[in-house]
Amino acid sequence: MAKSKIVLFSLSVVFSYIFLGCHDDLKRNTTVPYTPIDTRINLGWTDYQDLNFTGRPIYILYSTPAAKILGYNGNGIIVIKTDLDKYKCYDATCTNCIDADTHIEIIQGEQIARCPTCNIQFFLPYGIPLKREEENDKMEVAPLQEYPVEVAGNLLIIRY
């Protein structure tokens, strides 16, 4: 009888951790500090036309409709269409130099963004850093901070 109570208690602790502890994973598993974001992107607007095509990232500094500066330290966000009706959104803050006064910049015509401070490049369909050729040290760079994207018809909703 005592063993079954111990097993039952252990299972309840594990399930409590899973169900109550995982809702804040986006806040805990990041190197870029938590920054609330709430914006809508209308794919019919001229400024966002590139998002109708796979692999054409765009940089966005201000939210719509409220016109508030987006991203950590006001660095903005980068949005890219990765597949049919699938989009990714990243904070434009380099995870290697978080407090720099710069943001990562999209390389024209590429699916890559580069940090002007440390020159690390990120592959935008996955937000992962690309290995630098001159990289002899084993410097670990975290992926870009990702924000969830909800697709509602012709509207992208980014809320974090």
C-alpha positions in Angstrom: 0.0 0.0 0.0 2.8 2.4 0.9 4.6 1.7 -2.4 1.5 2.6 -4.4 1.1 5.9 -2.6 4.8 6.8 -3.4 4.3 5.9 -7.0 1.1 7.9 -7.2 2.7 10.9 -5.5 5.7 10.7 -7.9 3.4 10.6 -10.9 1.4 13.5 -9.7 4.6 15.6 -9.2 5.8 14.7 -12.7 2.4 15.6 -14.3 2.2 18.8 -12.3 5.6 19.9 -13.6 4.7 19.0 -17.2 1.3 20.7 -17.2 2.0 23.7 -14.9 5.7 24.3 -15.7 5.8 24.3 -19.5 3.6 27.2 -20.4 6.5 29.6 -19.9 9.0 27.8 -22.0 9.3 30.7 -24.4 10.3 32.9 -21.5 12.8 30.5 -19.9 14.6 29.0 -22.9 16.1 32.2 -24.4 19.1 34.3 -24.2 17.3 37.4 -25.4 15.3 38.8 -22.4 11.5 38.4 -22.5 9.9 41.2 -24.6 6.1 41.3 -25.1 5.1 41.5 -28.8 1.6 42.0 -30.3 1.4 42.9 -34.0 -0.6 42.0 -37.1 0.7 41.8 -40.6 -1.7 42.1 -43.5 -0.2 40.2 -46.4 -2.2 42.3 -48.8 -0.3 45.5 -47.8 2.5 46.6 -50.2 5.1 46.7 -47.4 4.6 43.0 -46.7 4.3 41.7 -50.3 7.6 39.7 -50.0 5.9 37.5 -47.3 3.7 36.0 -50.0 6.7 34.2 -51.3 8.8 31.5 -49.6 12.2 32.6 -48.5 11.9 36.3 -48.7 12.4 37.7 -45.2 11.4 41.2 -44.2 12.5 43.4 -41.3 9.7 45.2 -39.3 10.4 47.9 -36.7 6.9 49.1 -35.8 3.8 47.1 -34.8 0.5 47.5 -36.6 -2.0 49.0 -35.8 -0.5 50.6 -32.6 2.9 51.7 -34.2 4.9 50.6 -31.1 8.6 49.7 -31.6 9.0 45.9 -31.7 11.7 43.6 -30.3 14.2 43.6 -27.5 15.8 47.1 -27.1 13.7 48.2 -30.0 15.6 46.1 -32.5 12.6 45.1 -34.5 11.6 41.6 -35.8 12.3 39.6 -38.9 9.5 37.5 -40.5 10.0 34.9 -43.2 7.6 32.5 -45.0 9.2 29.1 -44.7 6.5 26.9 -46.4 3.0 27.0 -47.7 1.1 29.0 -45.0 4.0 28.6 -42.5 5.9 31.6 -41.2 8.7 32.2 -38.7 9.3 35.4 -36.7 12.5 36.3 -34.9 13.7 39.1 -32.7 16.2 41.0 -34.7 18.6 41.0 -31.7 21.8 39.0 -32.2 22.1 36.4 -29.5 25.8 36.8 -29.4 25.8 40.5 -28.6 22.4 41.2 -27.0 23.1 44.7 -25.6 24.7 46.0 -28.8 23.2 49.2 -30.3 22.6 47.3 -33.6 20.2 44.7 -34.9 20.8 41.8 -37.4 20.4 42.8 -41.0 18.9 40.8 -43.8 21.4 40.1 -46.6 19.7 41.3 -49.8 18.2 38.5 -51.8 19.2 35.8 -49.2 17.6 33.9 -46.4 20.5 35.0 -44.1 20.8 37.8 -41.7 24.1 39.2 -40.4 25.0 41.0 -37.2 27.0 44.1 -38.0 28.7 44.0 -34.6 30.1 40.5 -34.5 29.5 39.4 -38.1 27.7 36.2 -37.1 25.2 35.1 -39.7 21.9 33.4 -39.0 19.9 31.1 -41.4 16.5 32.5 -41.2 14.3 29.5 -42.1 15.5 28.0 -38.8 17.0 31.0 -36.9 20.2 29.1 -36.4 23.7 30.6 -36.4 26.0 29.7 -39.3 29.5 28.6 -38.5 32.1 31.2 -39.3 35.1 30.1 -41.3 37.5 32.0 -39.0 35.9 30.5 -36.0 38.7 28.6 -34.2 37.3 28.9 -30.8 34.3 26.8 -29.8 32.1 29.8 -29.2 28.5 28.7 -28.8 25.9 31.1 -30.2 22.2 30.5 -29.4 19.5 30.5 -32.2 17.5 33.7 -32.6 14.6 34.4 -30.2 11.5 33.1 -32.0 8.0 34.4 -31.6 4.9 32.4 -32.4 3.1 33.3 -35.7 -0.6 32.6 -36.1 -2.0 32.6 -39.7 -5.6 33.9 -40.0 -6.5 34.1 -43.6 -4.5 37.0 -45.1 -3.3 38.2 -41.6 -0.3 37.1 -39.6 -0.7 37.6 -35.8 2.5 37.7 -33.8 1.8 37.6 -30.0 4.3 36.8 -27.3 
